[in-house]
Amino acid sequence: MGEKGAGNLGMVVWRGEVEWSGDGSGGFLGGDGVDWVGATPERDEPVADQEGSFGAQTGTLSRRVSAKGSNHRRRKRTEERSLLKPIKRVRLYENAVEQIQSLILRHRYEPGDRLPPERALAEQLKISRPSLREALRILSVMGLIEIRVGDGIYVKEVSFLPYIESVNLSISSRLQVEKDSFLKLWQARKILEAGMVELAAKQMSEPFLKNLWHCIEEMEKNIENQDVFISAGIRFHRLIAERSQNEILILLWDTLGNLVRRSHDKIYRIARSPKRSLLAHKRIYVALKKGDVQKSVEAMRKHMEEEEEALLAALTRVKP
């Protein structure tokens, strides 16, 4: 074992992290704060002897650190770098767009409200008039404001339809007829159908019920004609969607409905049990006719769950 001293020292290098005591004693500090030289804190068996020395001017110690400790620190530095993202430089007009958009969406400005004049807006936002005009142009394209020449800037009625339509296209282009994606699609439809029938049940009308019954009659007459049967069933659900009087839900239903129809040939037709489906639609109709909201939702959920069970069975027999 080496001796402590200020001159040339016979040292021992051990595995793990080491720290020079820094007090001029020539010793090392263990993890528990105890001076030790020539042995590891875990065992008294030195790994290798090494000559250590202080530089006359620099006071540094030449020492060997294990490859394991070095690699660990290198990996840690790499992980830290991977967590950091380059800072994006935001243009002034982009910041202005975000602020005004936030005020509109949070209803600080209501539809029909007039925004402050350009000069006042530019002063409040601390940006130039050209930057403000670019921000206003973008907000206009987004459908949030209307710029009336010689009159002013007005907040428009916010419509989410363009956003929903873009979601429609995105879903349609990404979802393929695979087991996981198809089941996720069906889960979304189950939630949507239950919500729409709940809204529809609260606002019944004779024409609506008459049209629903006409769909059921079509299904009953064409129980052996799968194309007509399926089309009548789709119309039944579309009528309920329309009766919800929520244009966003209707648009979402159309998206899901289109994807389901695209899947008929591979999965949906195999899973279809006409008699079971006809009975399910009749249960929904009866609950709606009574104006029973809870029973209507329960009937729709039961129908969707029965269809899902059949789909799961069909998916095991069909290759996408």
C-alpha positions as YAML, in Angstrom:
chain: A
units: angstrom
residues:
- id: 1
  name: MET
  ca: [0.00, 0.00, 0.00]
- id: 2
  name: GLY
  ca: [1.34, 3.49, -0.87]
- id: 3
  name: GLU
  ca: [2.16, 6.15, 1.69]
- id: 4
  name: LYS
  ca: [0.70, 9.64, 1.96]
- id: 5
  name: GLY
  ca: [3.11, 12.44, 1.17]
- id: 6
  name: ALA
  ca: [3.81, 15.57, -0.82]
- id: 7
  name: GLY
  ca: [6.49, 14.12, -3.10]
- id: 8
  name: ASN
  ca: [6.41, 11.26, -5.59]
- id: 9
  name: LEU
  ca: [3.86, 8.78, -4.33]
- id: 10
  name: GLY
  ca: [3.31, 5.10, -4.89]
- id: 11
  name: MET
  ca: [-0.42, 5.09, -5.59]
- id: 12
  name: VAL
  ca: [-3.01, 2.49, -6.36]
- id: 13
  name: VAL
  ca: [-5.64, 2.97, -9.04]
- id: 14
  name: TRP
  ca: [-9.00, 1.33, -8.33]
- id: 15
  name: ARG
  ca: [-12.19, 0.89, -10.28]
- id: 16
  name: GLY
  ca: [-14.91, 3.55, -9.97]
- id: 17
  name: GLU
  ca: [-14.97, 7.29, -9.38]
- id: 18
  name: VAL
  ca: [-12.09, 8.89, -7.42]
- id: 19
  name: GLU
  ca: [-11.53, 12.30, -5.92]
- id: 20
  name: TRP
  ca: [-8.32, 13.94, -4.76]
- id: 21
  name: SER
  ca: [-8.57, 15.15, -1.20]
- id: 22
  name: GLY
  ca: [-7.33, 18.63, -2.13]
- id: 23
  name: ASP
  ca: [-5.81, 19.24, 1.30]
- id: 24
  name: GLY
  ca: [-2.18, 18.61, 0.29]
- id: 25
  name: SER
  ca: [-2.06, 15.33, 2.18]
- id: 26
  name: GLY
  ca: [-1.67, 13.27, -0.93]
- id: 27
  name: GLY
  ca: [-4.63, 11.07, -0.03]
- id: 28
  name: PHE
  ca: [-7.95, 10.27, -1.70]
- id: 29
  name: LEU
  ca: [-11.44, 10.68, -0.32]
- id: 30
  name: GLY
  ca: [-13.74, 7.69, -0.31]
- id: 31
  name: GLY
  ca: [-17.49, 7.94, -0.82]
- id: 32
  name: ASP
  ca: [-17.92, 8.08, 2.96]
- id: 33
  name: GLY
  ca: [-15.51, 11.02, 3.35]
- id: 34
  name: VAL
  ca: [-12.70, 8.84, 4.85]
- id: 35
  name: ASP
  ca: [-9.10, 9.17, 3.62]
- id: 36
  name: TRP
  ca: [-7.75, 6.03, 2.08]
- id: 37
  name: VAL
  ca: [-4.86, 5.15, -0.22]
- id: 38
  name: GLY
  ca: [-4.01, 1.99, -2.06]
- id: 39
  name: ALA
  ca: [-7.26, 0.09, -1.56]
- id: 40
  name: THR
  ca: [-10.78, 0.24, -2.90]
- id: 41
  name: PRO
  ca: [-13.66, 1.11, -0.56]
- id: 42
  name: GLU
  ca: [-15.18, -2.28, -1.35]
- id: 43
  name: ARG
  ca: [-12.06, -4.44, -0.91]
- id: 44
  name: ASP
  ca: [-8.44, -4.23, 0.22]
- id: 45
  name: GLU
  ca: [-7.04, -5.78, -2.94]
- id: 46
  name: PRO
  ca: [-5.36, -3.17, -5.19]
- id: 47
  name: VAL
  ca: [-6.13, -3.41, -8.89]
- id: 48
  name: ALA
  ca: [-2.82, -2.03, -10.16]
- id: 49
  name: ASP
  ca: [0.09, 0.11, -8.94]
- id: 50
  name: GLN
  ca: [0.69, 3.41, -10.59]
- id: 51
  name: GLU
  ca: [3.19, 6.21, -9.95]
- id: 52
  name: GLY
  ca: [1.37, 9.44, -9.12]
- id: 53
  name: SER
  ca: [3.03, 12.81, -8.85]
- id: 54
  name: PHE
  ca: [2.22, 16.46, -8.35]
- id: 55
  name: GLY
  ca: [3.33, 18.83, -11.11]
- id: 56
  name: ALA
  ca: [5.69, 21.36, -9.63]
- id: 57
  name: GLN
  ca: [3.76, 24.31, -11.05]
- id: 58
  name: THR
  ca: [0.32, 23.02, -11.84]
- id: 59
  name: GLY
  ca: [-0.28, 20.90, -8.77]
- id: 60
  name: THR
  ca: [-2.13, 18.31, -10.86]
- id: 61
  name: LEU
  ca: [-2.27, 14.61, -10.36]
- id: 62
  name: SER
  ca: [-1.84, 12.17, -13.23]
- id: 63
  name: ARG
  ca: [-4.27, 9.37, -12.71]
- id: 64
  name: ARG
  ca: [-6.06, 6.69, -14.63]
- id: 65
  name: VAL
  ca: [-9.84, 6.50, -14.56]
- id: 66
  name: SER
  ca: [-11.60, 3.25, -15.41]
- id: 67
  name: ALA
  ca: [-13.18, 2.85, -18.86]
- id: 68
  name: LYS
  ca: [-16.49, 2.06, -17.23]
- id: 69
  name: GLY
  ca: [-16.72, 5.39, -15.43]
- id: 70
  name: SER
  ca: [-15.59, 7.30, -18.50]
- id: 71
  name: ASN
  ca: [-18.17, 5.62, -20.74]
- id: 72
  name: HIS
  ca: [-20.90, 6.30, -18.20]
- id: 73
  name: ARG
  ca: [-20.14, 10.04, -18.18]
- id: 74
  name: ARG
  ca: [-19.95, 10.11, -21.97]
- id: 75
  name: ARG
  ca: [-23.36, 8.43, -22.28]
- id: 76
  name: LYS
  ca: [-24.83, 10.85, -19.76]
- id: 77
  name: ARG
  ca: [-23.55, 13.87, -21.72]
- id: 78
  name: THR
  ca: [-25.01, 12.42, -24.94]
- id: 79
  name: GLU
  ca: [-28.41, 11.87, -23.28]
- id: 80
  name: GLU
  ca: [-28.42, 15.44, -21.94]
- id: 81
  name: ARG
  ca: [-27.67, 16.81, -25.40]
- id: 82
  name: SER
  ca: [-30.50, 14.73, -26.93]
- id: 83
  name: LEU
  ca: [-33.03, 16.24, -24.48]
- id: 84
  name: LEU
  ca: [-32.23, 19.78, -25.55]
- id: 85
  name: LYS
  ca: [-33.86, 21.27, -28.63]
- id: 86
  name: PRO
  ca: [-32.57, 24.18, -30.68]
- id: 87
  name: ILE
  ca: [-34.33, 27.42, -29.71]
- id: 88
  name: LYS
  ca: [-36.67, 28.53, -32.45]
- id: 89
  name: ARG
  ca: [-36.48, 32.18, -33.35]
- id: 90
  name: VAL
  ca: [-40.04, 33.55, -33.31]
- id: 91
  name: ARG
  ca: [-40.80, 36.44, -35.62]
- id: 92
  name: LEU
  ca: [-42.63, 39.41, -34.16]
- id: 93
  name: TYR
  ca: [-45.73, 38.95, -36.31]
- id: 94
  name: GLU
  ca: [-46.00, 35.29, -35.19]
- id: 95
  name: ASN
  ca: [-46.09, 36.42, -31.58]
- id: 96
  name: ALA
  ca: [-48.78, 38.96, -32.47]
- id: 97
  name: VAL
  ca: [-50.85, 36.24, -34.18]
- id: 98
  name: GLU
  ca: [-50.66, 34.03, -31.08]
- id: 99
  name: GLN
  ca: [-51.71, 36.82, -28.72]
- id: 100
  name: ILE
  ca: [-54.69, 38.03, -30.77]
- id: 101
  name: GLN
  ca: [-55.79, 34.46, -31.55]
- id: 102
  name: SER
  ca: [-55.69, 33.60, -27.85]
- id: 103
  name: LEU
  ca: [-57.86, 36.60, -26.96]
- id: 104
  name: ILE
  ca: [-60.45, 35.63, -29.58]
- id: 105
  name: LEU
  ca: [-60.57, 31.94, -28.65]
- id: 106
  name: ARG
  ca: [-60.86, 32.83, -24.96]
- id: 107
  name: HIS
  ca: [-63.79, 35.13, -25.85]
- id: 108
  name: ARG
  ca: [-62.07, 38.30, -24.68]
- id: 109
  name: TYR
  ca: [-63.21, 39.53, -28.09]
- id: 110
  name: GLU
  ca: [-66.62, 38.23, -29.16]
- id: 111
  name: PRO
  ca: [-67.86, 37.76, -32.75]
- id: 112
  name: GLY
  ca: [-68.77, 41.17, -34.16]
- id: 113
  name: ASP
  ca: [-66.43, 43.06, -31.83]
- id: 114
  name: ARG
  ca: [-64.19, 45.66, -33.41]
- id: 115
  name: LEU
  ca: [-60.49, 45.42, -32.63]
- id: 116
  name: PRO
  ca: [-58.49, 48.56, -31.78]
- id: 117
  name: PRO
  ca: [-57.13, 50.53, -34.76]
- id: 118
  name: GLU
  ca: [-53.85, 49.44, -36.34]
- id: 119
  name: ARG
  ca: [-51.83, 52.20, -34.69]
- id: 120
  name: ALA
  ca: [-53.13, 51.31, -31.21]
- id: 121
  name: LEU
  ca: [-52.58, 47.58, -31.75]
- id: 122
  name: ALA
  ca: [-49.01, 48.15, -32.96]
- id: 123
  name: GLU
  ca: [-48.25, 50.31, -29.92]
- id: 124
  name: GLN
  ca: [-49.75, 47.78, -27.48]
- id: 125
  name: LEU
  ca: [-47.84, 44.88, -29.06]
- id: 126
  name: LYS
  ca: [-44.63, 46.92, -29.44]
- id: 127
  name: ILE
  ca: [-44.23, 45.95, -33.10]
- id: 128
  name: SER
  ca: [-44.04, 47.86, -36.37]
- id: 129
  name: ARG
  ca: [-47.09, 48.50, -38.56]
- id: 130
  name: PRO
  ca: [-45.80, 46.16, -41.35]
- id: 131
  name: SER
  ca: [-45.37, 43.32, -38.81]
- id: 132
  name: LEU
  ca: [-48.88, 43.95, -37.48]
- id: 133
  name: ARG
  ca: [-50.35, 43.92, -40.99]
- id: 134
  name: GLU
  ca: [-48.72, 40.54, -41.65]
- id: 135
  name: ALA
  ca: [-50.22, 39.20, -38.41]
- id: 136
  name: LEU
  ca: [-53.67, 40.53, -39.36]
- id: 137
  name: ARG
  ca: [-53.38, 38.97, -42.82]
- id: 138
  name: ILE
  ca: [-52.70, 35.56, -41.26]
- id: 139
  name: LEU
  ca: [-55.59, 35.92, -38.79]
- id: 140
  name: SER
  ca: [-57.86, 36.80, -41.71]
- id: 141
  name: VAL
  ca: [-56.78, 33.68, -43.63]
- id: 142
  name: MET
  ca: [-57.46, 31.63, -40.49]
- id: 143
  name: GLY
  ca: [-61.02, 32.95, -40.52]
- id: 144
  name: LEU
  ca: [-60.74, 34.69, -37.15]
- id: 145
  name: ILE
  ca: [-61.06, 38.31, -38.27]
- id: 146
  name: GLU
  ca: [-62.48, 40.35, -41.13]
- id: 147
  name: ILE
  ca: [-60.62, 43.41, -42.37]
- id: 148
  name: ARG
  ca: [-63.08, 45.99, -43.72]
- id: 149
  name: VAL
  ca: [-61.26, 48.67, -45.68]
- id: 150
  name: GLY
  ca: [-62.09, 52.11, -44.34]
- id: 151
  name: ASP
  ca: [-64.11, 50.64, -41.48]
- id: 152
  name: GLY
  ca: [-61.92, 48.53, -39.20]
- id: 153
  name: ILE
  ca: [-61.00, 45.03, -38.06]
- id: 154
  name: TYR
  ca: [-63.84, 42.82, -36.81]
- id: 155
  name: VAL
  ca: [-63.89, 39.45, -35.06]
- id: 156
  name: LYS
  ca: [-65.68, 36.76, -37.05]
- id: 157
  name: GLU
  ca: [-67.79, 33.85, -35.81]
- id: 158
  name: VAL
  ca: [-65.25, 31.11, -35.14]
- id: 159
  name: SER
  ca: [-65.91, 28.00, -37.21]
- id: 160
  name: PHE
  ca: [-64.09, 24.77, -36.49]
- id: 161
  name: LEU
  ca: [-65.29, 23.11, -39.69]
- id: 162
  name: PRO
  ca: [-62.07, 23.76, -41.65]
- id: 163
  name: TYR
  ca: [-60.10, 22.14, -38.83]
- id: 164
  name: ILE
  ca: [-62.48, 19.16, -38.67]
- id: 165
  name: GLU
  ca: [-62.29, 18.73, -42.45]
- id: 166
  name: SER
  ca: [-58.50, 18.62, -42.25]
- id: 167
  name: VAL
  ca: [-58.79, 15.98, -39.51]
- id: 168
  name: ASN
  ca: [-61.17, 14.08, -41.80]
- id: 169
  name: LEU
  ca: [-58.56, 13.97, -44.56]
- id: 170
  name: SER
  ca: [-55.78, 13.08, -42.14]
- id: 171
  name: ILE
  ca: [-57.69, 10.15, -40.63]
- id: 172
  name: SER
  ca: [-58.78, 8.86, -44.01]
- id: 173
  name: SER
  ca: [-55.25, 8.91, -45.39]
- id: 174
  name: ARG
  ca: [-53.57, 7.31, -42.38]
- id: 175
  name: LEU
  ca: [-55.93, 4.58, -41.21]
- id: 176
  name: GLN
  ca: [-55.54, 1.28, -43.02]
- id: 177
  name: VAL
  ca: [-57.69, -1.81, -42.61]
- id: 178
  name: GLU
  ca: [-55.53, -3.42, -39.95]
- id: 179
  name: LYS
  ca: [-56.63, -4.99, -36.70]
- id: 180
  name: ASP
  ca: [-55.39, -2.27, -34.34]
- id: 181
  name: SER
  ca: [-56.45, 0.72, -36.43]
- id: 182
  name: PHE
  ca: [-59.83, -0.76, -37.32]
- id: 183
  name: LEU
  ca: [-60.68, -1.46, -33.68]
- id: 184
  name: LYS
  ca: [-59.64, 2.06, -32.67]
- id: 185
  name: LEU
  ca: [-61.89, 3.35, -35.42]
- id: 186
  name: TRP
  ca: [-64.78, 1.31, -34.08]
- id: 187
  name: GLN
  ca: [-64.16, 2.48, -30.50]
- id: 188
  name: ALA
  ca: [-64.36, 6.08, -31.70]
- id: 189
  name: ARG
  ca: [-67.59, 5.34, -33.52]
- id: 190
  name: LYS
  ca: [-69.13, 3.72, -30.42]
- id: 191
  name: ILE
  ca: [-68.51, 6.84, -28.36]
- id: 192
  name: LEU
  ca: [-69.79, 9.09, -31.14]
- id: 193
  name: GLU
  ca: [-72.97, 7.10, -31.78]
- id: 194
  name: ALA
  ca: [-73.92, 7.06, -28.09]
- id: 195
  name: GLY
  ca: [-73.44, 10.82, -27.82]
- id: 196
  name: MET
  ca: [-75.44, 11.57, -30.96]
- id: 197
  name: VAL
  ca: [-78.39, 9.36, -30.07]
- id: 198
  name: GLU
  ca: [-78.53, 11.06, -26.65]
- id: 199
  name: LEU
  ca: [-78.83, 14.46, -28.32]
- id: 200
  name: ALA
  ca: [-81.34, 13.15, -30.87]
- id: 201
  name: ALA
  ca: [-83.55, 11.60, -28.18]
- id: 202
  name: LYS
  ca: [-84.01, 15.02, -26.61]
- id: 203
  name: GLN
  ca: [-85.49, 16.56, -29.75]
- id: 204
  name: MET
  ca: [-87.85, 14.09, -31.40]
- id: 205
  name: SER
  ca: [-90.15, 14.90, -34.31]
- id: 206
  name: GLU
  ca: [-92.67, 12.91, -36.33]
- id: 207
  name: PRO
  ca: [-90.84, 13.37, -39.67]
- id: 208
  name: PHE
  ca: [-87.62, 12.13, -38.07]
- id: 209
  name: LEU
  ca: [-89.28, 9.01, -36.62]
- id: 210
  name: LYS
  ca: [-91.05, 8.36, -39.91]
- id: 211
  name: ASN
  ca: [-87.75, 8.43, -41.81]
- id: 212
  name: LEU
  ca: [-86.13, 6.13, -39.26]
- id: 213
  name: TRP
  ca: [-88.94, 3.60, -39.63]
- id: 214
  name: HIS
  ca: [-88.64, 3.75, -43.41]
- id: 215
  name: CYS
  ca: [-84.98, 2.67, -43.04]
- id: 216
  name: ILE
  ca: [-86.02, -0.27, -40.86]
- id: 217
  name: GLU
  ca: [-88.61, -1.33, -43.45]
- id: 218
  name: GLU
  ca: [-85.94, -1.22, -46.15]
- id: 219
  name: MET
  ca: [-83.66, -3.39, -44.03]
- id: 220
  name: GLU
  ca: [-86.46, -5.89, -43.36]
- id: 221
  name: LYS
  ca: [-87.43, -6.17, -47.03]
- id: 222
  name: ASN
  ca: [-83.83, -6.64, -48.16]
- id: 223
  name: ILE
  ca: [-82.47, -8.88, -45.44]
- id: 224
  name: GLU
  ca: [-80.99, -11.15, -48.15]
- id: 225
  name: ASN
  ca: [-79.68, -8.25, -50.24]
- id: 226
  name: GLN
  ca: [-76.59, -7.16, -48.37]
- id: 227
  name: ASP
  ca: [-75.90, -3.99, -50.37]
- id: 228
  name: VAL
  ca: [-79.39, -2.53, -49.87]
- id: 229
  name: PHE
  ca: [-79.51, -3.74, -46.26]
- id: 230
  name: ILE
  ca: [-76.22, -2.04, -45.39]
- id: 231
  name: SER
  ca: [-77.19, 1.20, -47.17]
- id: 232
  name: ALA
  ca: [-80.46, 1.39, -45.23]
- id: 233
  name: GLY
  ca: [-78.59, 0.83, -41.96]
- id: 234
  name: ILE
  ca: [-76.15, 3.60, -42.79]
- id: 235
  name: ARG
  ca: [-79.02, 5.99, -43.55]
- id: 236
  name: PHE
  ca: [-80.58, 5.10, -40.18]
- id: 237
  name: HIS
  ca: [-77.45, 6.17, -38.33]
- id: 238
  name: ARG
  ca: [-76.95, 9.23, -40.54]
- id: 239
  name: LEU
  ca: [-80.46, 10.43, -39.68]
- id: 240
  name: ILE
  ca: [-79.61, 10.18, -35.98]
- id: 241
  name: ALA
  ca: [-76.41, 12.13, -36.60]
- id: 242
  name: GLU
  ca: [-78.37, 14.88, -38.37]
- id: 243
  name: ARG
  ca: [-80.96, 14.98, -35.59]
- id: 244
  name: SER
  ca: [-78.21, 15.73, -33.07]
- id: 245
  name: GLN
  ca: [-78.06, 19.13, -34.84]
- id: 246
  name: ASN
  ca: [-74.33, 19.33, -34.17]
- id: 247
  name: GLU
  ca: [-72.49, 19.94, -37.43]
- id: 248
  name: ILE
  ca: [-69.12, 18.92, -35.98]
- id: 249
  name: LEU
  ca: [-70.46, 15.55, -34.79]
- id: 250
  name: ILE
  ca: [-72.09, 15.05, -38.20]
- id: 251
  name: LEU
  ca: [-68.81, 15.72, -39.98]
- id: 252
  name: LEU
  ca: [-66.95, 13.35, -37.67]
- id: 253
  name: TRP
  ca: [-69.59, 10.68, -38.21]
- id: 254
  name: ASP
  ca: [-69.21, 11.05, -41.98]
- id: 255
  name: THR
  ca: [-65.47, 10.52, -41.60]
- id: 256
  name: LEU
  ca: [-65.89, 7.36, -39.55]
- id: 257
  name: GLY
  ca: [-68.74, 6.16, -41.74]
- id: 258
  name: ASN
  ca: [-66.64, 6.51, -44.89]
- id: 259
  name: LEU
  ca: [-63.82, 4.52, -43.33]
- id: 260
  name: VAL
  ca: [-66.20, 1.78, -42.23]
- id: 261
  name: ARG
  ca: [-67.72, 1.56, -45.72]
- id: 262
  name: ARG
  ca: [-64.23, 1.27, -47.21]
- id: 263
  name: SER
  ca: [-63.72, -1.72, -44.94]
- id: 264
  name: HIS
  ca: [-66.94, -3.58, -45.85]
- id: 265
  name: ASP
  ca: [-65.48, -5.87, -48.46]
- id: 266
  name: LYS
  ca: [-62.72, -7.18, -46.22]
- id: 267
  name: ILE
  ca: [-64.24, -7.20, -42.76]
- id: 268
  name: TYR
  ca: [-67.63, -5.61, -42.27]
- id: 269
  name: ARG
  ca: [-69.59, -7.87, -44.62]
- id: 270
  name: ILE
  ca: [-68.19, -11.00, -43.00]
- id: 271
  name: ALA
  ca: [-69.10, -9.73, -39.53]
- id: 272
  name: ARG
  ca: [-72.64, -8.70, -40.52]
- id: 273
  name: SER
  ca: [-75.54, -10.66, -39.04]
- id: 274
  name: PRO
  ca: [-78.66, -9.14, -40.70]
- id: 275
  name: LYS
  ca: [-81.21, -10.50, -38.24]
- id: 276
  name: ARG
  ca: [-79.26, -9.37, -35.20]
- id: 277
  name: SER
  ca: [-78.64, -5.95, -36.76]
- id: 278
  name: LEU
  ca: [-82.30, -5.49, -37.69]
- id: 279
  name: LEU
  ca: [-83.40, -6.29, -34.14]
- id: 280
  name: ALA
  ca: [-80.85, -3.81, -32.74]
- id: 281
  name: HIS
  ca: [-82.13, -1.01, -34.98]
- id: 282
  name: LYS
  ca: [-85.71, -1.72, -33.91]
- id: 283
  name: ARG
  ca: [-84.70, -1.46, -30.23]
- id: 284
  name: ILE
  ca: [-83.10, 1.93, -30.87]
- id: 285
  name: TYR
  ca: [-86.20, 3.12, -32.76]
- id: 286
  name: VAL
  ca: [-88.60, 2.07, -29.99]
- id: 287
  name: ALA
  ca: [-86.53, 3.86, -27.32]
- id: 288
  name: LEU
  ca: [-86.37, 7.02, -29.44]
- id: 289
  name: LYS
  ca: [-90.11, 6.95, -30.15]
- id: 290
  name: LYS
  ca: [-90.77, 6.84, -26.41]
- id: 291
  name: GLY
  ca: [-88.42, 9.78, -25.92]
- id: 292
  name: ASP
  ca: [-86.46, 7.73, -23.38]
- id: 293
  name: VAL
  ca: [-82.95, 9.17, -23.51]
- id: 294
  name: GLN
  ca: [-81.33, 6.57, -21.25]
- id: 295
  name: LYS
  ca: [-82.91, 3.59, -23.06]
- id: 296
  name: SER
  ca: [-81.90, 5.08, -26.42]
- id: 297
  name: VAL
  ca: [-78.26, 5.33, -25.34]
- id: 298
  name: GLU
  ca: [-78.32, 1.82, -23.86]
- id: 299
  name: ALA
  ca: [-79.83, 0.38, -27.04]
- id: 300
  name: MET
  ca: [-77.20, 2.09, -29.20]
- id: 301
  name: ARG
  ca: [-74.34, 0.91, -26.98]
- id: 302
  name: LYS
  ca: [-75.65, -2.65, -27.04]
- id: 303
  name: HIS
  ca: [-75.86, -2.50, -30.84]
- id: 304
  name: MET
  ca: [-72.28, -1.20, -31.12]
- id: 305
  name: GLU
  ca: [-70.95, -3.82, -28.70]
- id: 306
  name: GLU
  ca: [-72.63, -6.64, -30.62]
- id: 307
  name: GLU
  ca: [-71.11, -5.36, -33.85]
- id: 308
  name: GLU
  ca: [-67.69, -5.10, -32.22]
- id: 309
  name: GLU
  ca: [-67.80, -8.73, -31.06]
- id: 310
  name: ALA
  ca: [-68.64, -9.83, -34.58]
- id: 311
  name: LEU
  ca: [-65.85, -7.67, -35.99]
- id: 312
  name: LEU
  ca: [-63.30, -9.19, -33.62]
- id: 313
  name: ALA
  ca: [-64.30, -12.65, -34.79]
- id: 314
  name: ALA
  ca: [-64.11, -11.60, -38.44]
- id: 315
  name: LEU
  ca: [-60.70, -10.00, -38.04]
- id: 316
  name: THR
  ca: [-59.20, -13.36, -37.09]
- id: 317
  name: ARG
  ca: [-60.34, -14.78, -40.44]
- id: 318
  name: VAL
  ca: [-59.44, -11.89, -42.73]
- id: 319
  name: LYS
  ca: [-56.00, -10.74, -43.78]
- id: 320
  name: PRO
  ca: [-55.80, -6.97, -44.39]
...
